[in-house]
Amino acid sequence: MTAFSEASPRGAERGRRVRSVVILGGGTAGWMTATALARQFGGTLDITLLESEEIGTVGVGEATIPTIHWFNQLIGLDEAAFLRETKASFKLGIEFVDWVRPGHRYFHPFGTFGVQFPGVAFHHRWMKARAEGLDLPLSAFSLADELAQQGRFATPAGDARSILSTLGYAYHFDASLYARHLRGIAEAGGVTRIEGKLQDVERDGESGLVTALTTQRGERLEGDLFVDCSGFRALLIDGAMGGGFEDWSHWLPCDRAVAVPCARLDDTTPFTRSTARPAGWQWRIPLQHRIGNGHVFASRFMGEDEATAMLMANLDGEALAEPRALRFTAGTRRKAWIGNVVALGLSSGFLEPLESTSIHLIQSGIAKLLTLFPDRDMDPMLAERYNGLLNADMDNIKDFLILHYHANPGRTEPFWVERREMELPESLVAREEQYRRSGRLMLGGEELFRDASWLAVLNGQEIVAGDYNPLADVLDSATNIAQVRQVAEVIQRAAPTLPLHDAALAAAMAQG
């Protein structure tokens, strides 16, 4: 075996490596980060996490989107144990109630619409068929939508010939139980947890890099890389490094939420529900042991007492705790990585829980950090690349959320009228105009929300395409209509044969 000295090329390389990471803050972001780093570095990295049990977590991230499967695979998560320990349920999508007008509803399903035929994308085939007499809505071509309506669930199939291959799914879970579950995995992987609160941040006078955190009890935590998971307080990225914040409340003015759990119903529905209210919206997240509820609202248009009363009047069952109030501002930090500090989770920005993107943004940040993981010299090009990718992520999600709000032709309350009339980001205007003209979705390769998501919300909010891809006109009209209709018929036949959600959940938890 050959030994390498610090003077040799290999030894110098090893000498530059980050040897210790300090994570400030626990909760979902902190423990996801700790678990991922521990699993990926396999004990070669000293990881310390500082958190205080006296500091509560926001806890609005109880619903996820299908990208969570990437993270679960990364850390080798046992799905059955995860479902049992976090009181989770399956999620096939989000039902939007009253967003267009009172009494209106639509569904944003996970997975795809239709199946993949040769030639143009399925939705262009559907648009051509609609223009030539087909009377079926877009929702008829989503198996996830149909299963959600029937309270059923199935996991996707790998065989592209099966209609089950068009499904996608995610989870609802108890955020505090999820953090506890991840903590167990992380600590088993060698992560050290320190109980305490931050007192001081030490920085190198020449480089400006953070060198250590001091706790209120006087403990000193040295590190090469520091990850800020301190939530809205952003104690490192803003407090120490002066990262700044870009306020997006002119587009996304909801700045308050009231949350409360209530007793569950007999059947656990496999979807999140989002119901529009006069100055915001209400979430409903079904778990095994309770239902999570919250009212997100804009304080310029509604007071907290009224918002709380509205929430409490619209619960499925008895409240299980006192309502809890939260305050936030929609926006982002354009520099979420400065020097040797990387912000993950709420400390990097917040886009409200409308499309369940909070946990995705945590894991997206983790993925970027792993790809761009630095040496101790903290090459600024890595931070620049990280920030550019995160900014693109945030901007694209921001546009998608704004779309829900401004396209509301039938709402008359001042909040909704203002949303309908507000000036939109140029990027969103361009997307909408192109879709209205040609039915095309102008999406980049790295965007989170893909064709099916944009189609669901554009059509759900009654933004209609006036044309379709000319390639579709190559298709014989009668043949195209018959083929498109057949997809809907396959979905109608398949759905009743699949298990009810609670039965599927019980079977999944019994595995292993």
C-alpha positions as CSV (number, residue, x, y, z in Angstrom):
1,M,0.0,0.0,0.0
2,T,1.3,3.4,-0.9
3,A,1.2,6.2,1.7
4,F,0.7,9.8,0.4
5,S,2.3,12.8,2.1
6,E,0.7,16.2,2.1
7,A,3.6,17.2,-0.3
8,S,2.6,14.7,-2.9
9,P,-0.1,15.5,-5.5
10,R,-2.6,13.0,-4.1
11,G,-1.8,14.2,-0.5
12,A,-2.2,17.8,-1.4
13,E,-5.5,17.0,-3.1
14,R,-6.7,15.2,0.1
15,G,-5.5,18.1,2.2
16,R,-7.8,20.5,0.3
17,R,-10.9,18.4,1.0
18,V,-13.7,19.6,3.2
19,R,-13.5,17.5,6.3
20,S,-16.2,18.9,8.5
21,V,-19.7,20.3,7.8
22,V,-21.8,22.2,10.4
23,I,-25.5,22.4,9.9
24,L,-27.4,25.1,11.7
25,G,-31.0,24.1,12.3
26,G,-32.9,20.8,12.3
27,G,-36.4,20.3,11.1
28,T,-37.0,18.9,7.6
29,A,-34.2,20.9,5.9
30,G,-31.5,20.2,8.5
31,W,-32.2,16.5,8.8
32,M,-32.6,15.9,5.0
33,T,-29.2,17.6,4.5
34,A,-27.5,15.7,7.3
35,T,-28.9,12.3,6.1
36,A,-27.9,12.9,2.5
37,L,-24.4,14.0,3.3
38,A,-23.9,11.1,5.7
39,R,-25.1,8.6,3.2
40,Q,-23.1,10.0,0.3
41,F,-19.9,10.5,2.1
42,G,-20.0,7.3,4.0
43,G,-18.3,8.4,7.2
44,T,-15.5,10.3,5.6
45,L,-17.0,13.6,6.5
46,D,-17.5,14.9,10.1
47,I,-21.1,16.2,10.2
48,T,-22.5,18.2,13.2
49,L,-26.0,19.5,13.4
50,L,-26.9,22.3,15.9
51,E,-30.6,22.6,16.8
52,S,-32.7,23.6,19.8
53,E,-35.9,21.8,20.9
54,E,-37.1,25.2,22.1
55,I,-37.3,26.5,18.5
56,G,-40.4,25.2,16.7
57,T,-40.5,24.3,13.0
58,V,-42.9,25.9,10.5
59,G,-44.4,22.6,9.6
60,V,-46.2,23.5,6.4
61,G,-44.3,21.1,4.3
62,E,-46.5,18.0,4.9
63,A,-47.2,17.5,1.2
64,T,-44.7,16.5,-1.4
65,I,-44.4,16.1,-5.2
66,P,-43.0,13.1,-7.1
67,T,-39.4,14.4,-7.1
68,I,-39.2,13.1,-3.5
69,H,-38.5,9.6,-4.9
70,W,-35.0,10.9,-6.0
71,F,-34.2,11.8,-2.4
72,N,-35.6,8.6,-1.0
73,Q,-33.4,6.6,-3.4
74,L,-30.4,8.8,-2.5
75,I,-30.6,7.9,1.2
76,G,-31.9,4.3,0.7
77,L,-35.2,5.0,2.4
78,D,-37.3,2.0,3.4
79,E,-40.7,3.0,2.1
80,A,-42.7,0.7,4.4
81,A,-40.9,2.0,7.5
82,F,-41.2,5.6,6.3
83,L,-45.0,5.2,5.8
84,R,-45.5,3.7,9.2
85,E,-43.3,6.1,11.2
86,T,-44.4,9.3,9.6
87,K,-48.2,8.4,9.5
88,A,-48.0,9.0,5.7
89,S,-50.5,8.6,3.0
90,F,-50.1,8.5,-0.8
91,K,-50.7,11.6,-3.0
92,L,-51.9,11.5,-6.6
93,G,-52.1,15.2,-7.1
94,I,-53.9,18.4,-5.9
95,E,-57.6,19.3,-6.2
96,F,-58.2,23.0,-6.7
97,V,-61.7,24.1,-5.5
98,D,-63.3,27.5,-6.3
99,W,-60.1,29.0,-7.8
100,V,-61.7,30.0,-11.1
101,R,-65.1,30.8,-9.6
102,P,-67.2,29.4,-6.7
103,G,-68.4,25.9,-7.5
104,H,-65.6,25.2,-10.0
105,R,-63.0,22.5,-9.4
106,Y,-60.1,20.9,-11.3
107,F,-57.3,18.4,-10.6
108,H,-53.5,18.8,-11.0
109,P,-52.5,15.1,-11.4
110,F,-49.1,13.5,-11.1
111,G,-48.0,11.5,-14.0
112,T,-49.0,12.2,-17.6
113,F,-52.1,12.9,-19.7
114,G,-52.8,10.2,-22.3
115,V,-50.2,7.9,-23.6
116,Q,-47.2,8.3,-25.9
117,F,-48.2,7.8,-29.5
118,P,-45.8,8.3,-32.4
119,G,-45.5,11.8,-33.7
120,V,-46.7,14.9,-31.8
121,A,-47.3,15.0,-28.1
122,F,-50.6,13.6,-26.9
123,H,-52.1,16.9,-25.9
124,H,-51.8,18.2,-29.5
125,R,-53.7,15.0,-30.6
126,W,-56.4,15.8,-28.0
127,M,-56.6,19.5,-29.1
128,K,-57.1,18.4,-32.8
129,A,-59.7,15.8,-31.7
130,R,-61.5,18.5,-29.7
131,A,-61.5,20.9,-32.6
132,E,-63.1,18.1,-34.7
133,G,-65.8,17.1,-32.4
134,L,-64.4,15.0,-29.5
135,D,-66.4,15.9,-26.3
136,L,-64.0,14.7,-23.6
137,P,-62.1,17.1,-21.3
138,L,-58.4,16.8,-20.7
139,S,-59.1,15.3,-17.2
140,A,-60.6,12.2,-18.9
141,F,-57.0,11.2,-20.0
142,S,-55.5,11.1,-16.5
143,L,-55.5,7.8,-14.6
144,A,-54.3,9.7,-11.5
145,D,-57.3,12.0,-11.7
146,E,-59.8,9.1,-12.1
147,L,-58.2,7.2,-9.2
148,A,-58.3,10.2,-7.0
149,Q,-62.0,10.7,-7.7
150,Q,-62.7,7.1,-6.8
151,G,-60.4,7.1,-3.7
152,R,-58.1,4.5,-5.2
153,F,-54.3,4.2,-5.6
154,A,-51.7,2.2,-7.5
155,T,-48.0,2.6,-8.0
156,P,-46.6,3.2,-11.5
157,A,-45.7,0.3,-13.7
158,G,-42.4,0.1,-15.6
159,D,-44.0,-1.4,-18.8
160,A,-44.8,1.5,-21.1
161,R,-47.6,-0.6,-22.6
162,S,-49.5,-0.5,-19.3
163,I,-51.8,2.5,-18.5
164,L,-50.2,2.3,-15.0
165,S,-47.0,3.7,-16.5
166,T,-48.8,7.1,-16.8
167,L,-49.1,7.4,-13.0
168,G,-46.9,9.4,-10.7
169,Y,-47.3,9.8,-6.9
170,A,-45.9,11.5,-3.9
171,Y,-46.7,11.5,-0.1
172,H,-48.4,13.4,2.6
173,F,-46.7,13.0,6.0
174,D,-46.3,14.5,9.4
175,A,-43.3,16.9,9.1
176,S,-42.2,16.5,12.7
177,L,-42.3,12.7,12.5
178,Y,-40.4,12.9,9.1
179,A,-37.6,15.0,10.7
180,R,-37.5,12.5,13.6
181,H,-37.3,9.5,11.1
182,L,-34.5,11.2,9.2
183,R,-32.7,12.1,12.4
184,G,-32.6,8.4,13.3
185,I,-31.1,7.5,9.9
186,A,-28.6,10.4,10.1
187,E,-27.4,9.6,13.6
188,A,-27.0,6.0,12.7
189,G,-24.8,7.2,9.9
190,G,-22.5,9.1,12.2
191,V,-24.1,12.6,12.4
192,T,-23.5,14.4,15.7
193,R,-26.5,16.4,17.1
194,I,-25.8,19.3,19.5
195,E,-28.7,20.6,21.5
196,G,-28.5,24.4,21.8
197,K,-29.0,27.9,20.4
198,L,-26.6,29.9,18.3
199,Q,-24.8,32.6,20.2
200,D,-22.1,33.9,17.8
201,V,-20.6,33.3,14.4
202,E,-16.8,33.5,14.0
203,R,-15.4,34.6,10.7
204,D,-11.9,34.8,9.3
205,G,-10.8,38.4,9.2
206,E,-9.0,38.0,5.8
207,S,-11.2,35.7,3.7
208,G,-14.6,36.4,5.4
209,L,-15.3,32.7,5.6
210,V,-17.1,31.4,8.7
211,T,-14.7,29.4,10.9
212,A,-17.0,28.4,13.9
213,L,-20.3,28.7,15.6
214,T,-20.6,29.3,19.3
215,T,-23.6,28.1,21.3
216,Q,-25.2,29.9,24.2
217,R,-23.7,27.3,26.4
218,G,-20.2,28.1,25.2
219,E,-19.6,25.2,22.9
220,R,-17.5,26.0,19.8
221,L,-18.4,24.1,16.5
222,E,-15.6,24.5,14.0
223,G,-16.2,23.6,10.3
224,D,-15.0,23.9,6.8
225,L,-18.5,24.2,5.3
226,F,-21.6,25.6,7.0
227,V,-25.2,24.9,5.9
228,D,-27.8,27.3,7.0
229,C,-31.1,25.5,7.8
230,S,-32.2,28.1,10.4
231,G,-35.5,28.8,8.6
232,F,-36.9,32.3,8.0
233,R,-34.3,33.7,10.4
234,A,-31.5,32.9,7.9
235,L,-28.9,33.5,10.7
236,L,-25.9,32.6,8.6
237,I,-26.7,33.5,5.0
238,D,-28.3,36.8,5.9
239,G,-27.3,37.5,9.5
240,A,-23.6,36.7,9.0
241,M,-23.0,36.9,5.3
242,G,-25.5,39.7,4.3
243,G,-27.1,37.7,1.6
244,G,-30.1,40.0,1.1
245,F,-33.6,39.1,0.1
246,E,-35.6,39.7,-3.1
247,D,-39.3,40.4,-2.1
248,W,-41.9,38.8,-4.4
249,S,-44.9,39.8,-2.4
250,H,-46.2,42.1,-5.3
251,W,-46.8,38.9,-7.2
252,L,-47.5,36.5,-4.3
253,P,-49.0,38.7,-1.5
254,C,-50.1,36.0,0.9
255,D,-48.0,36.6,4.0
256,R,-49.8,34.8,6.8
257,A,-51.1,31.3,7.5
258,V,-53.1,29.7,10.3
259,A,-52.6,26.0,10.7
260,V,-54.6,23.4,12.8
261,P,-54.9,19.6,12.7
262,C,-58.4,18.0,12.9
263,A,-59.8,14.5,13.4
264,R,-59.6,12.3,10.3
265,L,-62.5,10.8,8.3
266,D,-63.1,7.1,7.8
267,D,-61.4,7.1,4.4
268,T,-58.0,8.7,3.6
269,T,-58.2,10.6,0.3
270,P,-55.1,10.2,-1.9
271,F,-54.8,13.9,-2.8
272,T,-54.2,17.3,-1.3
273,R,-57.1,19.8,-1.6
274,S,-56.6,23.5,-2.1
275,T,-59.8,25.6,-1.7
276,A,-59.8,29.3,-2.6
277,R,-60.9,31.7,0.1
278,P,-61.7,35.5,-0.2
279,A,-58.1,36.6,0.5
280,G,-56.1,33.4,-0.1
281,W,-56.7,29.6,0.1
282,Q,-57.1,26.7,2.5
283,W,-55.1,23.5,2.4
284,R,-56.3,20.0,3.4
285,I,-53.7,17.3,3.8
286,P,-55.0,13.8,4.9
287,L,-52.7,11.6,7.1
288,Q,-53.2,8.3,8.8
289,H,-53.9,9.8,12.2
290,R,-55.3,13.2,11.4
291,I,-56.0,15.8,8.7
292,G,-53.6,18.8,8.4
293,N,-55.4,22.1,7.6
294,G,-54.2,25.6,7.0
295,H,-55.5,29.0,5.8
296,V,-53.0,31.0,3.7
297,F,-54.0,34.6,3.3
298,A,-52.9,38.2,2.6
299,S,-53.0,40.4,5.7
300,R,-53.7,43.4,3.6
301,F,-57.1,41.9,2.8
302,M,-58.0,39.9,5.9
303,G,-57.2,40.0,9.6
304,E,-55.9,37.0,11.5
305,D,-59.0,36.6,13.6
306,E,-61.3,36.4,10.6
307,A,-58.9,34.0,8.8
308,T,-58.8,31.8,11.9
309,A,-62.5,31.7,12.2
310,M,-62.9,30.8,8.5
311,L,-60.4,28.0,8.9
312,M,-62.1,26.6,12.0
313,A,-65.5,26.7,10.3
314,N,-64.3,24.6,7.4
315,L,-62.7,21.6,9.1
316,D,-63.8,18.0,8.4
317,G,-63.7,17.0,12.1
318,E,-62.9,18.2,15.6
319,A,-59.8,20.4,16.0
320,L,-57.0,18.5,17.7
321,A,-55.0,21.5,18.8
322,E,-55.1,25.3,19.1
323,P,-54.6,27.1,15.7
324,R,-51.0,28.2,15.1
325,A,-50.2,31.5,13.3
326,L,-47.3,31.8,10.9
327,R,-45.8,34.8,9.1
328,F,-43.7,34.9,6.0
329,T,-42.8,36.9,2.9
330,A,-42.7,35.3,-0.6
331,G,-39.3,35.8,-2.2
332,T,-35.8,34.5,-2.6
333,R,-32.1,35.0,-1.9
334,R,-30.3,35.4,-5.2
335,K,-27.1,34.4,-3.4
336,A,-28.0,31.3,-1.4
337,W,-24.3,30.3,-1.4
338,I,-21.8,32.9,-0.2
339,G,-18.2,31.9,0.8
340,N,-18.5,28.7,2.8
341,V,-22.2,29.1,3.7
342,V,-25.0,27.4,1.8
343,A,-28.6,28.1,2.7
344,L,-31.1,25.3,2.3
345,G,-34.9,25.4,2.9
346,L,-36.7,28.4,4.2
347,S,-33.4,30.3,4.8
348,S,-32.9,30.4,1.0
349,G,-36.4,31.7,0.1
350,F,-40.0,30.8,0.4
351,L,-42.7,30.4,-2.3
352,E,-45.7,29.5,0.0
353,P,-47.1,25.9,0.1
354,L,-49.5,26.1,-2.9
355,E,-47.9,23.4,-5.0
356,S,-46.0,21.6,-2.3
357,T,-42.6,22.8,-3.5
358,S,-40.9,23.5,-0.2
359,I,-39.4,20.0,0.3
360,H,-38.6,19.8,-3.4
361,L,-36.5,22.9,-3.1
362,I,-34.6,21.5,-0.1
363,Q,-33.7,18.3,-2.0
364,S,-33.0,20.3,-5.2
365,G,-30.5,22.3,-3.2
366,I,-29.0,19.2,-1.7
367,A,-28.6,17.7,-5.2
368,K,-26.9,20.9,-6.5
369,L,-24.6,20.9,-3.4
370,L,-23.5,17.3,-3.9
371,T,-22.8,18.0,-7.6
372,L,-20.8,21.2,-6.8
373,F,-19.4,20.1,-3.5
374,P,-16.4,22.3,-2.8
375,D,-12.9,21.9,-1.5
376,R,-11.8,24.1,1.4
377,D,-10.7,26.9,-0.9
378,M,-14.4,27.4,-1.7
379,D,-14.0,28.1,-5.5
380,P,-16.3,31.1,-6.1
381,M,-17.3,29.6,-9.5
382,L,-19.1,26.7,-7.7
383,A,-21.2,29.2,-5.7
384,E,-21.9,31.2,-8.8
385,R,-23.1,28.1,-10.6
386,Y,-25.2,26.9,-7.6
387,N,-26.9,30.3,-7.3
388,G,-27.6,30.4,-11.0
389,L,-29.3,27.0,-11.0
390,L,-31.3,27.8,-7.8
391,N,-32.4,31.2,-9.2
392,A,-33.7,29.5,-12.4
393,D,-35.6,26.9,-10.2
394,M,-37.2,29.7,-8.1
395,D,-38.1,31.9,-11.0
396,N,-39.8,29.0,-12.9
397,I,-41.8,27.9,-9.8
398,K,-42.7,31.5,-9.0
399,D,-44.3,31.8,-12.5
400,F,-46.2,28.6,-12.1
401,L,-47.7,29.8,-8.8
402,I,-48.6,33.2,-10.1
403,L,-50.5,31.4,-12.9
404,H,-52.9,30.0,-10.4
405,Y,-53.7,33.4,-8.9
406,H,-54.0,35.7,-11.8
407,A,-56.2,33.5,-14.1
408,N,-59.4,33.7,-12.1
409,P,-62.2,35.0,-14.4
410,G,-65.0,34.4,-12.0
411,R,-63.8,35.7,-8.6
412,T,-65.0,39.1,-7.5
413,E,-63.3,39.7,-4.1
414,P,-60.8,42.6,-4.0
415,F,-57.9,40.2,-3.4
416,W,-58.7,38.2,-6.5
417,V,-59.5,41.2,-8.7
418,E,-56.1,42.6,-7.8
419,R,-54.4,39.3,-8.7
420,R,-56.3,39.2,-12.0
421,E,-55.2,42.7,-12.9
422,M,-51.6,42.7,-11.6
423,E,-48.6,43.1,-14.0
424,L,-47.1,39.7,-14.7
425,P,-43.5,38.6,-15.1
426,E,-42.5,38.8,-18.8
427,S,-41.5,35.2,-18.7
428,L,-45.0,34.1,-17.7
429,V,-46.7,36.5,-20.2
430,A,-44.6,34.9,-23.0
431,R,-45.5,31.3,-22.0
432,E,-49.2,32.1,-21.8
433,E,-49.3,33.9,-25.1
434,Q,-47.5,31.1,-26.9
435,Y,-49.9,28.5,-25.4
436,R,-52.9,30.5,-26.4
437,R,-51.6,30.9,-29.9
438,S,-50.2,27.4,-30.6
439,G,-50.9,25.0,-27.7
440,R,-47.2,24.8,-27.2
441,L,-45.5,24.7,-23.8
442,M,-42.2,26.5,-23.8
443,L,-40.4,24.6,-21.1
444,G,-36.7,24.3,-20.4
445,G,-35.1,20.9,-19.8
446,E,-34.4,21.6,-16.1
447,E,-37.8,22.9,-15.1
448,L,-39.6,21.2,-12.2
449,F,-43.1,21.4,-13.5
450,R,-43.4,19.6,-16.8
451,D,-46.0,19.5,-19.6
452,A,-48.7,17.7,-17.6
453,S,-48.6,20.2,-14.7
454,W,-48.8,23.3,-17.0
455,L,-51.5,21.7,-19.0
456,A,-53.5,20.8,-15.9
457,V,-53.4,24.4,-14.5
458,L,-53.7,26.3,-17.8
459,N,-56.8,24.3,-18.7
460,G,-58.1,24.2,-15.2
461,Q,-57.8,28.0,-14.9
462,E,-59.6,28.2,-18.3
463,I,-56.7,29.4,-20.4
464,V,-57.5,27.7,-23.7
465,A,-55.2,27.0,-26.6
466,G,-56.5,28.4,-29.9
467,D,-54.5,26.0,-32.1
468,Y,-52.3,22.9,-32.0
469,N,-49.0,21.7,-33.6
470,P,-49.5,21.6,-37.4
471,L,-47.9,18.1,-37.4
472,A,-51.2,16.8,-35.9
473,D,-52.9,17.6,-39.2
474,V,-51.0,14.7,-40.8
475,L,-53.2,12.4,-38.8
476,D,-56.5,11.1,-40.2
477,S,-59.2,12.9,-38.2
478,A,-61.4,9.8,-37.6
479,T,-58.5,7.6,-36.7
480,N,-57.1,10.2,-34.3
481,I,-60.4,10.7,-32.5
482,A,-60.8,6.9,-32.2
483,Q,-57.3,6.5,-30.7
484,V,-57.7,9.4,-28.3
485,R,-61.1,8.2,-27.2
486,Q,-59.7,4.7,-26.6
487,V,-57.2,6.0,-24.1
488,A,-60.1,7.5,-22.0
489,E,-62.0,4.2,-22.2
490,V,-58.9,2.2,-21.0
491,I,-58.7,4.5,-18.0
492,Q,-62.4,4.1,-17.2
493,R,-62.0,0.3,-17.4
494,A,-58.8,0.1,-15.4
495,A,-59.6,2.5,-12.5
496,P,-62.3,0.3,-10.8
497,T,-60.0,-2.7,-10.8
498,L,-57.4,-1.0,-8.7
499,P,-57.4,-1.0,-4.8
500,L,-58.9,1.6,-2.6
501,H,-56.3,4.0,-1.2
502,D,-56.4,2.7,2.4
503,A,-56.1,-0.9,1.3
504,A,-53.1,0.0,-0.9
505,L,-51.5,2.0,2.0
506,A,-52.0,-0.9,4.4
507,A,-50.4,-3.4,2.0
508,A,-47.4,-1.0,1.4
509,M,-46.8,-0.7,5.1
510,A,-46.9,-4.4,5.6
511,Q,-43.9,-4.9,3.3
512,G,-40.6,-5.7,5.0
